[in-house]
Amino acid sequence: MLLGRMPGRPRWRQLALVAVLGAAAWQVLPALCREPETAVRATYLCRGRFDAVQLTALFFNAEPREVVLLQGEQATRLPQQLAADGARYASGGQSFWLKGDRATWQVGKAPAYACTVQP
């Protein structure tokens, strides 16, 4: 009905509206059709004081840099933070700090897990 006659409106206004909407769609379209971003995937075995957890980390290195941590059915997205050494990701009381093939994962005030990369 967009191209159909709108009551009380001249035809040239309808065509102008279609042209403006079409131009807006072409500006938004490239953002929607970007190539999917690839992630670097790593699996960690994280040992706590009394338990061990398998954690999968998906590192996204394009801006904004972040990691998505997968544990069981739960996924957590952590943005990258400034770090003097290694890489640190943190948000909402959760942090994931890594250097080389070792990492530290802390959730809230619970004791941190010591994590190592699994082959």
Secondary structure, DSSP 8 states (H G I E B T S, - for coil): --SS--TTS-HHHHHHHHHHHHHHHHHHHHHHT------EEEEEEEE-SS-EEEEEEEEE-SSS-EEEEEETTEEEEEEEE--SSSEEEEETTEEEEEETTEEEEEETTS--EEEEEE-
